[in-house]
């Protein structure tokens, strides 16, 4: 575990590397999605870090990362800039970037504007935007998604979300409670700021600008993105490979971890 200060706030990240020290290594950077953090990906480390350096970064205001405060407004460009600043600070070049859900939206922004920094891109359950239907679902009867977050708080909102089909894939009460507590580590105001960004951003125009090979891990039962949307993302990318993952819901990296990692490793093997 480590921390680094970039763009006016502290970024928390995990850096795991069990590769042979006498061999060349490649780096995989994982960017989580809305409300989650690096800890949601810890089960990937034992099966990936033997062959790759694996870095998991907490988004601003999520997990162990701070928030630059109200003087620094939330915007798509700023969040992509955070990712760029993080890579600059750690001297990360030529990496494999994996973005999950809305973290994949940020990864597309980074890939479109900084292609020389990436060797490949992987999108896991990534939507083009969070549209009206998803916003209504996430509002839970309030006037807006942002109102629901502020009224219910991070944990209260997460508890309601994880009770809905197509969201969290586990039926283990202990795991669900753990996930709710992790959501609660993000402040409601940070989640409201991030939700506003992803509601008002559509990555469609950026997709043709992504020039690196891209793997799409497409969930078949997600409440946030359809297979049709995943196929349209693949069609818009110059170099893409789509693999359907038949998980219980949106978070296929949890309940279909072995399948997702196996697919990713097969994709990355071409770069070794």
ZADO-1210 file (C-alpha; in nm, 4 decimals, padded with zeros to 6 digits):
<atoms>
<atom x="00.0000" y="00.0000" z="00.0000" code="UNK" pos="1"/>
<atom x="00.1218" y="00.3483" z="-00.0797" code="UNK" pos="2"/>
<atom x="00.0153" y="00.7112" z="-00.1123" code="UNK" pos="3"/>
<atom x="00.1240" y="00.9848" z="-00.3466" code="UNK" pos="4"/>
<atom x="00.0161" y="01.3485" z="-00.3694" code="UNK" pos="5"/>
<atom x="-00.1014" y="01.4640" z="-00.7127" code="UNK" pos="6"/>
<atom x="-00.3216" y="01.7492" z="-00.8333" code="UNK" pos="7"/>
<atom x="-00.3827" y="01.8803" z="-00.4815" code="UNK" pos="8"/>
<atom x="-00.4867" y="01.5624" z="-00.3028" code="UNK" pos="9"/>
<atom x="-00.3488" y="01.2321" z="-00.1767" code="UNK" pos="10"/>
<atom x="-00.4015" y="00.9281" z="-00.4007" code="UNK" pos="11"/>
<atom x="-00.3971" y="00.5851" z="-00.2402" code="UNK" pos="12"/>
<atom x="-00.2850" y="00.2861" z="-00.4441" code="UNK" pos="13"/>
<atom x="-00.1755" y="-00.0765" z="-00.4149" code="UNK" pos="14"/>
<atom x="00.1335" y="-00.1955" z="-00.6043" code="UNK" pos="15"/>
<atom x="00.1906" y="-00.5725" z="-00.6274" code="UNK" pos="16"/>
<atom x="00.4728" y="-00.7332" z="-00.8214" code="UNK" pos="17"/>
<atom x="00.5748" y="-01.0987" z="-00.7911" code="UNK" pos="18"/>
<atom x="00.7385" y="-01.1255" z="-01.1316" code="UNK" pos="19"/>
<atom x="01.0871" y="-01.2735" z="-01.1684" code="UNK" pos="20"/>
<atom x="01.3252" y="-00.9822" z="-01.1001" code="UNK" pos="21"/>
<atom x="01.5672" y="-01.0909" z="-01.3745" code="UNK" pos="22"/>
<atom x="01.3026" y="-01.0807" z="-01.6478" code="UNK" pos="23"/>
<atom x="01.1436" y="-00.7818" z="-01.8244" code="UNK" pos="24"/>
<atom x="00.8038" y="-00.7004" z="-01.6757" code="UNK" pos="25"/>
<atom x="00.4887" y="-00.5322" z="-01.7952" code="UNK" pos="26"/>
<atom x="00.2465" y="-00.3308" z="-01.5828" code="UNK" pos="27"/>
<atom x="-00.1309" y="-00.3551" z="-01.5519" code="UNK" pos="28"/>
<atom x="-00.3073" y="-00.0509" z="-01.4024" code="UNK" pos="29"/>
<atom x="-00.6612" y="-00.1131" z="-01.2725" code="UNK" pos="30"/>
<atom x="-00.9099" y="00.1743" z="-01.2348" code="UNK" pos="31"/>
<atom x="-01.2251" y="00.0856" z="-01.0399" code="UNK" pos="32"/>
<atom x="-01.5743" y="00.2206" z="-01.1022" code="UNK" pos="33"/>
<atom x="-01.8272" y="00.4329" z="-00.9148" code="UNK" pos="34"/>
<atom x="-01.8268" y="00.4050" z="-00.5348" code="UNK" pos="35"/>
<atom x="-01.5776" y="00.1212" z="-00.5286" code="UNK" pos="36"/>
<atom x="-01.2040" y="00.1175" z="-00.4632" code="UNK" pos="37"/>
<atom x="-00.8874" y="-00.0858" z="-00.5081" code="UNK" pos="38"/>
<atom x="-00.9897" y="-00.3432" z="-00.2454" code="UNK" pos="39"/>
<atom x="-01.2654" y="-00.4779" z="-00.4708" code="UNK" pos="40"/>
<atom x="-00.9872" y="-00.6115" z="-00.6950" code="UNK" pos="41"/>
<atom x="-00.7598" y="-00.7754" z="-00.4367" code="UNK" pos="42"/>
<atom x="-00.8663" y="-01.1275" z="-00.5399" code="UNK" pos="43"/>
<atom x="-00.7150" y="-01.0636" z="-00.8839" code="UNK" pos="44"/>
<atom x="-00.3663" y="-01.0075" z="-00.7435" code="UNK" pos="45"/>
<atom x="-00.2650" y="-01.3710" z="-00.6709" code="UNK" pos="46"/>
<atom x="-00.3605" y="-01.4845" z="-01.0206" code="UNK" pos="47"/>
<atom x="-00.2175" y="-01.1877" z="-01.2128" code="UNK" pos="48"/>
<atom x="00.0759" y="-01.0395" z="-01.0205" code="UNK" pos="49"/>
<atom x="00.3005" y="-01.3449" z="-01.0693" code="UNK" pos="50"/>
<atom x="00.3423" y="-01.2410" z="-01.4330" code="UNK" pos="51"/>
<atom x="00.2597" y="-00.8674" z="-01.4248" code="UNK" pos="52"/>
<atom x="00.3156" y="-00.5737" z="-01.1967" code="UNK" pos="53"/>
<atom x="-00.0407" y="-00.4880" z="-01.0863" code="UNK" pos="54"/>
<atom x="-00.1273" y="-00.1373" z="-00.9682" code="UNK" pos="55"/>
<atom x="-00.4732" y="-00.0584" z="-00.8273" code="UNK" pos="56"/>
<atom x="-00.5550" y="00.3108" z="-00.7841" code="UNK" pos="57"/>
<atom x="-00.8296" y="00.4709" z="-00.5743" code="UNK" pos="58"/>
<atom x="-01.0194" y="00.7462" z="-00.7554" code="UNK" pos="59"/>
<atom x="-01.0323" y="01.0850" z="-00.5838" code="UNK" pos="60"/>
<atom x="-01.2768" y="01.0807" z="-00.2925" code="UNK" pos="61"/>
<atom x="-01.2952" y="00.6986" z="-00.2962" code="UNK" pos="62"/>
<atom x="-01.1350" y="00.4437" z="-00.0646" code="UNK" pos="63"/>
<atom x="-00.8108" y="00.5813" z="00.0765" code="UNK" pos="64"/>
<atom x="-00.7811" y="00.8760" z="-00.1630" code="UNK" pos="65"/>
<atom x="-00.8578" y="01.2322" z="-00.0635" code="UNK" pos="66"/>
<atom x="-01.0583" y="01.4983" z="-00.2418" code="UNK" pos="67"/>
<atom x="-00.9111" y="01.8308" z="-00.3620" code="UNK" pos="68"/>
<atom x="-01.2174" y="02.0076" z="-00.2181" code="UNK" pos="69"/>
<atom x="-01.4930" y="02.2370" z="-00.3482" code="UNK" pos="70"/>
<atom x="-01.2429" y="02.4688" z="-00.5150" code="UNK" pos="71"/>
<atom x="-01.1598" y="02.1945" z="-00.7653" code="UNK" pos="72"/>
<atom x="-01.4810" y="02.1085" z="-00.9518" code="UNK" pos="73"/>
<atom x="-01.5511" y="01.7559" z="-01.0722" code="UNK" pos="74"/>
<atom x="-01.5143" y="01.7190" z="-01.4481" code="UNK" pos="75"/>
<atom x="-01.4287" y="01.4442" z="-01.6944" code="UNK" pos="76"/>
<atom x="-01.1114" y="01.6218" z="-01.8067" code="UNK" pos="77"/>
<atom x="-00.9996" y="01.6660" z="-01.4451" code="UNK" pos="78"/>
<atom x="-01.0513" y="01.2970" z="-01.3668" code="UNK" pos="79"/>
<atom x="-00.8585" y="01.1931" z="-01.6779" code="UNK" pos="80"/>
<atom x="-00.5936" y="01.4442" z="-01.5701" code="UNK" pos="81"/>
<atom x="-00.5750" y="01.2717" z="-01.2318" code="UNK" pos="82"/>
<atom x="-00.4977" y="00.9444" z="-01.4064" code="UNK" pos="83"/>
<atom x="-00.2336" y="01.1132" z="-01.6194" code="UNK" pos="84"/>
<atom x="-00.0790" y="01.2771" z="-01.3120" code="UNK" pos="85"/>
<atom x="-00.0700" y="00.9425" z="-01.1343" code="UNK" pos="86"/>
<atom x="00.1088" y="00.7765" z="-01.4267" code="UNK" pos="87"/>
<atom x="00.3516" y="01.0689" z="-01.4449" code="UNK" pos="88"/>
<atom x="00.4312" y="01.0480" z="-01.0731" code="UNK" pos="89"/>
<atom x="00.5044" y="00.6748" z="-01.0922" code="UNK" pos="90"/>
<atom x="00.6829" y="00.7049" z="-01.4290" code="UNK" pos="91"/>
<atom x="00.4369" y="00.4613" z="-01.5846" code="UNK" pos="92"/>
<atom x="00.4807" y="00.4271" z="-01.9595" code="UNK" pos="93"/>
<atom x="00.3580" y="00.1645" z="-02.2043" code="UNK" pos="94"/>
<atom x="00.1110" y="00.0117" z="-01.9570" code="UNK" pos="95"/>
<atom x="-00.1926" y="-00.2125" z="-01.9917" code="UNK" pos="96"/>
<atom x="-00.4849" y="-00.0070" z="-01.8579" code="UNK" pos="97"/>
<atom x="-00.7990" y="-00.1795" z="-01.7289" code="UNK" pos="98"/>
<atom x="-01.1030" y="00.0350" z="-01.6512" code="UNK" pos="99"/>
<atom x="-01.4091" y="-00.1080" z="-01.4781" code="UNK" pos="100"/>
<atom x="-01.7576" y="00.0372" z="-01.5372" code="UNK" pos="101"/>
<atom x="-01.7344" y="00.4182" z="-01.5171" code="UNK" pos="102"/>
<atom x="-01.3606" y="00.3777" z="-01.4579" code="UNK" pos="103"/>
<atom x="-01.3588" y="00.2433" z="-01.8124" code="UNK" pos="104"/>
<atom x="-01.5081" y="00.5709" z="-01.9321" code="UNK" pos="105"/>
<atom x="-01.2072" y="00.7493" z="-01.7799" code="UNK" pos="106"/>
<atom x="-00.9754" y="00.4889" z="-01.9340" code="UNK" pos="107"/>
<atom x="-01.1219" y="00.5625" z="-02.2789" code="UNK" pos="108"/>
<atom x="-01.0586" y="00.9328" z="-02.2209" code="UNK" pos="109"/>
<atom x="-00.6993" y="00.8579" z="-02.1261" code="UNK" pos="110"/>
<atom x="-00.6439" y="00.6220" z="-02.4208" code="UNK" pos="111"/>
<atom x="-00.7899" y="00.8711" z="-02.6693" code="UNK" pos="112"/>
<atom x="-00.5682" y="01.1573" z="-02.5506" code="UNK" pos="113"/>
<atom x="-00.2506" y="00.9731" z="-02.4443" code="UNK" pos="114"/>
<atom x="-00.2145" y="00.6731" z="-02.6784" code="UNK" pos="115"/>
<atom x="00.1637" y="00.6649" z="-02.6455" code="UNK" pos="116"/>
<atom x="00.1295" y="00.5862" z="-02.2732" code="UNK" pos="117"/>
<atom x="-00.0611" y="00.2615" z="-02.3297" code="UNK" pos="118"/>
<atom x="00.0219" y="-00.0813" z="-02.4661" code="UNK" pos="119"/>
<atom x="-00.3399" y="-00.1987" z="-02.4462" code="UNK" pos="120"/>
<atom x="-00.6804" y="-00.1102" z="-02.3017" code="UNK" pos="121"/>
<atom x="-00.9343" y="-00.3375" z="-02.1325" code="UNK" pos="122"/>
<atom x="-01.2913" y="-00.2265" z="-02.0640" code="UNK" pos="123"/>
<atom x="-01.4871" y="-00.4263" z="-01.8065" code="UNK" pos="124"/>
<atom x="-01.8643" y="-00.3619" z="-01.8011" code="UNK" pos="125"/>
<atom x="-01.8079" y="-00.0084" z="-01.9291" code="UNK" pos="126"/>
<atom x="-02.1091" y="00.1994" z="-02.0438" code="UNK" pos="127"/>
<atom x="-02.0924" y="00.4916" z="-02.2859" code="UNK" pos="128"/>
<atom x="-02.2716" y="00.7094" z="-02.0320" code="UNK" pos="129"/>
<atom x="-02.5062" y="00.6759" z="-01.7366" code="UNK" pos="130"/>
<atom x="-02.8338" y="00.7483" z="-01.9114" code="UNK" pos="131"/>
<atom x="-03.1817" y="00.8432" z="-01.7850" code="UNK" pos="132"/>
<atom x="-03.2934" y="00.4863" z="-01.7096" code="UNK" pos="133"/>
<atom x="-02.9898" y="00.4109" z="-01.4926" code="UNK" pos="134"/>
<atom x="-03.0131" y="00.7516" z="-01.3274" code="UNK" pos="135"/>
<atom x="-03.3735" y="00.6818" z="-01.2346" code="UNK" pos="136"/>
<atom x="-03.2768" y="00.3435" z="-01.0898" code="UNK" pos="137"/>
<atom x="-02.9970" y="00.5014" z="-00.8861" code="UNK" pos="138"/>
<atom x="-03.2290" y="00.7782" z="-00.7579" code="UNK" pos="139"/>
<atom x="-03.4383" y="00.5316" z="-00.5527" code="UNK" pos="140"/>
<atom x="-03.7472" y="00.7503" z="-00.5604" code="UNK" pos="141"/>
<atom x="-03.5660" y="01.0809" z="-00.4969" code="UNK" pos="142"/>
<atom x="-03.5580" y="01.3771" z="-00.7338" code="UNK" pos="143"/>
<atom x="-03.2174" y="01.2787" z="-00.8695" code="UNK" pos="144"/>
<atom x="-02.9271" y="01.0415" z="-00.8227" code="UNK" pos="145"/>
<atom x="-02.7349" y="01.3192" z="-00.6507" code="UNK" pos="146"/>
<atom x="-03.0241" y="01.3908" z="-00.4121" code="UNK" pos="147"/>
<atom x="-03.0417" y="01.0231" z="-00.3204" code="UNK" pos="148"/>
<atom x="-02.6705" y="01.0158" z="-00.2399" code="UNK" pos="149"/>
<atom x="-02.6867" y="01.3252" z="-00.0213" code="UNK" pos="150"/>
<atom x="-03.0044" y="01.2170" z="00.1612" code="UNK" pos="151"/>
<atom x="-02.9152" y="00.8523" z="00.2118" code="UNK" pos="152"/>
<atom x="-02.5396" y="00.8838" z="00.2588" code="UNK" pos="153"/>
<atom x="-02.2843" y="00.6593" z="00.0930" code="UNK" pos="154"/>
<atom x="-02.3599" y="00.3479" z="00.2971" code="UNK" pos="155"/>
<atom x="-02.7367" y="00.3911" z="00.2882" code="UNK" pos="156"/>
<atom x="-02.7328" y="00.4399" z="-00.0864" code="UNK" pos="157"/>
<atom x="-02.5047" y="00.1388" z="-00.1350" code="UNK" pos="158"/>
<atom x="-02.7282" y="-00.0795" z="00.0821" code="UNK" pos="159"/>
<atom x="-03.0244" y="00.0029" z="-00.1398" code="UNK" pos="160"/>
<atom x="-02.8222" y="-00.0496" z="-00.4579" code="UNK" pos="161"/>
<atom x="-02.6851" y="-00.3876" z="-00.3557" code="UNK" pos="162"/>
<atom x="-03.0354" y="-00.5141" z="-00.2832" code="UNK" pos="163"/>
<atom x="-03.1327" y="-00.4704" z="-00.6499" code="UNK" pos="164"/>
<atom x="-03.0937" y="-00.7457" z="-00.9138" code="UNK" pos="165"/>
<atom x="-02.8164" y="-00.7040" z="-01.1692" code="UNK" pos="166"/>
<atom x="-02.5860" y="-00.5097" z="-00.9385" code="UNK" pos="167"/>
<atom x="-02.3697" y="-00.6898" z="-00.6801" code="UNK" pos="168"/>
<atom x="-02.3272" y="-01.0593" z="-00.7685" code="UNK" pos="169"/>
<atom x="-02.2849" y="-01.2145" z="-00.4231" code="UNK" pos="170"/>
<atom x="-02.5484" y="-01.3706" z="-00.1950" code="UNK" pos="171"/>
<atom x="-02.3030" y="-01.3918" z="00.0969" code="UNK" pos="172"/>
<atom x="-02.4297" y="-01.1511" z="00.3686" code="UNK" pos="173"/>
<atom x="-02.0772" y="-01.0986" z="00.5030" code="UNK" pos="174"/>
<atom x="-01.9439" y="-01.0054" z="00.1601" code="UNK" pos="175"/>
<atom x="-02.2367" y="-00.7714" z="00.0974" code="UNK" pos="176"/>
<atom x="-02.1810" y="-00.5942" z="00.4295" code="UNK" pos="177"/>
<atom x="-01.8106" y="-00.5623" z="00.3496" code="UNK" pos="178"/>
<atom x="-01.8936" y="-00.4064" z="00.0117" code="UNK" pos="179"/>
<atom x="-02.1380" y="-00.1609" z="00.1719" code="UNK" pos="180"/>
<atom x="-01.8703" y="-00.0506" z="00.4201" code="UNK" pos="181"/>
<atom x="-01.6270" y="-00.0003" z="00.1331" code="UNK" pos="182"/>
<atom x="-01.8807" y="00.2184" z="-00.0478" code="UNK" pos="183"/>
<atom x="-01.9139" y="00.4117" z="00.2764" code="UNK" pos="184"/>
<atom x="-01.5457" y="00.5071" z="00.2625" code="UNK" pos="185"/>
<atom x="-01.6356" y="00.7436" z="-00.0225" code="UNK" pos="186"/>
<atom x="-01.7997" y="01.0674" z="00.0922" code="UNK" pos="187"/>
<atom x="-02.1498" y="01.1366" z="-00.0340" code="UNK" pos="188"/>
<atom x="-02.0367" y="01.4704" z="-00.1757" code="UNK" pos="189"/>
<atom x="-01.7598" y="01.2986" z="-00.3742" code="UNK" pos="190"/>
<atom x="-02.0046" y="01.0420" z="-00.5099" code="UNK" pos="191"/>
<atom x="-02.2470" y="01.3212" z="-00.6009" code="UNK" pos="192"/>
<atom x="-01.9686" y="01.5028" z="-00.7860" code="UNK" pos="193"/>
<atom x="-01.8573" y="01.1922" z="-00.9716" code="UNK" pos="194"/>
<atom x="-02.2147" y="01.0938" z="-01.0580" code="UNK" pos="195"/>
<atom x="-02.2734" y="01.4363" z="-01.2135" code="UNK" pos="196"/>
<atom x="-01.9679" y="01.3891" z="-01.4357" code="UNK" pos="197"/>
<atom x="-02.0653" y="01.0451" z="-01.5642" code="UNK" pos="198"/>
<atom x="-02.4277" y="01.1518" z="-01.6199" code="UNK" pos="199"/>
<atom x="-02.3169" y="01.4376" z="-01.8435" code="UNK" pos="200"/>
<atom x="-02.0381" y="01.2558" z="-02.0304" code="UNK" pos="201"/>
<atom x="-02.0798" y="01.0313" z="-02.3327" code="UNK" pos="202"/>
<atom x="-01.7614" y="00.8618" z="-02.4553" code="UNK" pos="203"/>
<atom x="-01.9057" y="00.7768" z="-02.8001" code="UNK" pos="204"/>
<atom x="-01.7113" y="01.0521" z="-02.9759" code="UNK" pos="205"/>
<atom x="-01.3849" y="00.9379" z="-02.8149" code="UNK" pos="206"/>
<atom x="-01.4039" y="00.5719" z="-02.9170" code="UNK" pos="207"/>
<atom x="-01.2726" y="00.6166" z="-03.2763" code="UNK" pos="208"/>
<atom x="-00.9729" y="00.8016" z="-03.1287" code="UNK" pos="209"/>
<atom x="-00.8599" y="00.4979" z="-02.9265" code="UNK" pos="210"/>
<atom x="-00.5746" y="00.3551" z="-03.1318" code="UNK" pos="211"/>
<atom x="-00.4552" y="00.0793" z="-02.8978" code="UNK" pos="212"/>
<atom x="-00.5790" y="-00.2827" z="-02.9018" code="UNK" pos="213"/>
<atom x="-00.8826" y="-00.3084" z="-02.6742" code="UNK" pos="214"/>
<atom x="-01.0424" y="-00.6004" z="-02.4950" code="UNK" pos="215"/>
<atom x="-01.4080" y="-00.5661" z="-02.3915" code="UNK" pos="216"/>
<atom x="-01.5301" y="-00.7843" z="-02.1047" code="UNK" pos="217"/>
<atom x="-01.9049" y="-00.7559" z="-02.1601" code="UNK" pos="218"/>
<atom x="-02.1530" y="-00.8607" z="-01.8895" code="UNK" pos="219"/>
<atom x="-02.4691" y="-01.0315" z="-02.0120" code="UNK" pos="220"/>
<atom x="-02.6922" y="-00.9316" z="-01.7159" code="UNK" pos="221"/>
<atom x="-02.5802" y="-00.5863" z="-01.6111" code="UNK" pos="222"/>
<atom x="-02.8272" y="-00.3287" z="-01.4780" code="UNK" pos="223"/>
<atom x="-02.6042" y="-00.0493" z="-01.6106" code="UNK" pos="224"/>
<atom x="-02.5096" y="-00.1573" z="-01.9640" code="UNK" pos="225"/>
<atom x="-02.6635" y="-00.3895" z="-02.2222" code="UNK" pos="226"/>
<atom x="-02.4957" y="-00.6326" z="-02.4596" code="UNK" pos="227"/>
<atom x="-02.6190" y="-00.4095" z="-02.7404" code="UNK" pos="228"/>
<atom x="-02.4311" y="-00.1144" z="-02.5937" code="UNK" pos="229"/>
<atom x="-02.1202" y="-00.3279" z="-02.5467" code="UNK" pos="230"/>
<atom x="-02.1359" y="-00.4360" z="-02.9107" code="UNK" pos="231"/>
<atom x="-02.1741" y="-00.0763" z="-03.0271" code="UNK" pos="232"/>
<atom x="-01.8647" y="00.0206" z="-02.8259" code="UNK" pos="233"/>
<atom x="-01.6707" y="-00.2618" z="-02.9895" code="UNK" pos="234"/>
<atom x="-01.7879" y="-00.1565" z="-03.3352" code="UNK" pos="235"/>
<atom x="-01.6720" y="00.2017" z="-03.2793" code="UNK" pos="236"/>
<atom x="-01.3206" y="00.1057" z="-03.1651" code="UNK" pos="237"/>
<atom x="-01.0554" y="00.0662" z="-03.4377" code="UNK" pos="238"/>
<atom x="-00.9045" y="-00.2468" z="-03.2737" code="UNK" pos="239"/>
<atom x="-01.1341" y="-00.4398" z="-03.0419" code="UNK" pos="240"/>
<atom x="-01.2148" y="-00.7872" z="-02.9185" code="UNK" pos="241"/>
<atom x="-01.5432" y="-00.8462" z="-02.7320" code="UNK" pos="242"/>
<atom x="-01.5935" y="-01.1397" z="-02.4972" code="UNK" pos="243"/>
<atom x="-01.9304" y="-01.1947" z="-02.3302" code="UNK" pos="244"/>
<atom x="-01.9132" y="-01.2905" z="-01.9629" code="UNK" pos="245"/>
<atom x="-02.2284" y="-01.4512" z="-01.8272" code="UNK" pos="246"/>
<atom x="-02.2195" y="-01.3273" z="-01.4693" code="UNK" pos="247"/>
<atom x="-02.4981" y="-01.2663" z="-01.2207" code="UNK" pos="248"/>
<atom x="-02.4955" y="-00.8902" z="-01.2715" code="UNK" pos="249"/>
<atom x="-02.2802" y="-00.5883" z="-01.3476" code="UNK" pos="250"/>
<atom x="-01.9706" y="-00.6756" z="-01.1462" code="UNK" pos="251"/>
<atom x="-01.8433" y="-00.9713" z="-01.3471" code="UNK" pos="252"/>
<atom x="-01.4901" y="-00.9186" z="-01.2144" code="UNK" pos="253"/>
<atom x="-01.6189" y="-01.0503" z="-00.8794" code="UNK" pos="254"/>
<atom x="-01.8295" y="-01.3577" z="-00.9548" code="UNK" pos="255"/>
<atom x="-01.6562" y="-01.4462" z="-01.2824" code="UNK" pos="256"/>
<atom x="-01.3049" y="-01.3481" z="-01.1795" code="UNK" pos="257"/>
<atom x="-01.1355" y="-01.6640" z="-01.3087" code="UNK" pos="258"/>
<atom x="-01.3018" y="-01.6310" z="-01.6498" code="UNK" pos="259"/>
<atom x="-01.2251" y="-01.2590" z="-01.6720" code="UNK" pos="260"/>
<atom x="-00.8598" y="-01.3023" z="-01.5728" code="UNK" pos="261"/>
<atom x="-00.8131" y="-01.5975" z="-01.8068" code="UNK" pos="262"/>
<atom x="-00.9538" y="-01.3916" z="-02.0937" code="UNK" pos="263"/>
<atom x="-00.7352" y="-01.0958" z="-02.0010" code="UNK" pos="264"/>
<atom x="-00.4226" y="-01.3100" z="-01.9775" code="UNK" pos="265"/>
<atom x="-00.4929" y="-01.4557" z="-02.3202" code="UNK" pos="266"/>
<atom x="-00.5327" y="-01.1055" z="-02.4600" code="UNK" pos="267"/>
<atom x="-00.2135" y="-00.9777" z="-02.2937" code="UNK" pos="268"/>
<atom x="-00.0092" y="-01.2785" z="-02.4031" code="UNK" pos="269"/>
<atom x="00.0255" y="-01.1262" z="-02.7497" code="UNK" pos="270"/>
<atom x="00.2240" y="-00.8391" z="-02.5941" code="UNK" pos="271"/>
<atom x="00.4741" y="-01.0528" z="-02.4001" code="UNK" pos="272"/>
</atoms>
